[in-house]
């Protein structure tokens, strides 16, 4: 959670106290996270950096031209009553545990500057070994450079408050000390170009002109004076002219003798506060104080922002998952969220979660949309039925693929409305989950090739053929090939074969419908799990762990649908549903009505008003008596097949929906939606749990780094409170 900034203001603190606080932050490595006010010495090779540092800090830095600094050095001077020099190493943020253990304990404390001056070369060698830097550049052991920082703190009654670091110039709170040798053309000095890259307006770059004693020509001296006076290449902070001792001279902590040259022309004409080490040292102290006071409020704000960022980064990583308890709690939480989303999708409660804005997560809607087509009703039978046309039969013919020639109305009009009401007394399964083809757009999104892991289970039908015509000819052939010694009737085996063959397209269409639902469920599970996990790596681990069980449950759903199909097609046709008998009797009544209609004559010479239809009973008798036995049996088989087909189809589609779809795939205890659950997490073995929910080494390292960073930042913020 964000840490509130204290109400106190740093205004009551003097510059030395502020600088002490900044140095405490630097000791905590806060400079790696937020820019700290600092002075940085930069310059080209042999520009006099080491000599300048030695003169400013009175530390005898090596000035051999063959030596170069291979790590950053932080030099801090503090005014204290007792003289001392403390040397330590500030570890790099990304230091390994092994390197941290080796370096962290290094510390040297010396009494007075004389001891320090004598031991400093030895100390540098110790630091090189401790940091793992090669002593011999031709050797392959060790590293050439180090990210660690050598920290030297000088304390004494005559020391000022100053911190100089010989690296890092990109930070906005850094004052750049650009070291420029006077005996070299400034146009060739890369350091000015580098400083301009990071300080385009020159507002925080201070030029330090070294080695003026090596300049002989008067024109060159005049050019140097122009720089110091701000007439050429102006910098906001200006230029300072100092003289450093060469490598062949003994180091002295008193530079007064060396700076007597500034008493002669043309140097004596320059402002005294722009020449000499002492003037530079005083100006640097002022600059550091100014930068610190100016940037102090923003520094606290930056630290607070970094703490907030750490919180956000840790939140994105989720809770720690290093112990078994942490891993089980974490994975259980993921499973709980997943189940909430799955149940809402199954019940179409889409307002409960913003994730349902994504179409693939609207599970129930996609399944229900399959009922928009009437393909199963229109094309699932092999032949179109041939039923008499009347108000009684028209309604069902329209829905069931009957094929008849138009006829006039008959007396059956009187019970036609009752027929219609009875036909729809039961809600049809097609209105809910019709075994249907979907729209072309959805077909593409449910292409089995998009789900290769489902290939052994799902299938695709390229569109069923339309029912054939002349059903009675087919029945007649079937009867002729299967008849036995039946007197005026037909055997049950004939009807069994007729129904099985007539429902021959059911299997392919059933497989396709269940396949579509399986793919919708599979797509939902994958999308929902990805939403909940957030991490692709975690998603892959969970998905690979549950995939085999998902496939097993999909197979169970398909097997249940095929079992229901086998019961309908391969068992003896039978029903206790009174709807079958009602349908058959009404169909027979319709045929009688059709026969009467066909033999009716219009008689206009009746005593009643208008005309009437008269039926010749002899003609009716002749029609019936002229009907051959095969024709009669064929008609009976047709009518019974048609009546039973209505019941069987309704029953089958209902059963497929309730058992294979609703129970096996959506709401049952063995539904794929129930695989990834808290119970599943509880039953995981510790090894399996660690493999799924355990953190990777990269995540562990990042979490540890963020926690350490947050701890450092909170400590820094506490340091800045007064």
Beta strands, then each sheet from edge to edge (+ up, - down):
strand 1: 38-43
strand 2: 72-79
strand 3: 84-90
strand 4: 107-110
strand 5: 149-156
strand 6: 162-165
strand 7: 174-181
strand 8: 205-210
strand 9: 239-241
strand 10: 600-603
strand 11: 612-615
sheet 1: 4+ 3- 5+ 2+ 6- 1- 7- 8- 9-
sheet 2: 10+ 11-
end
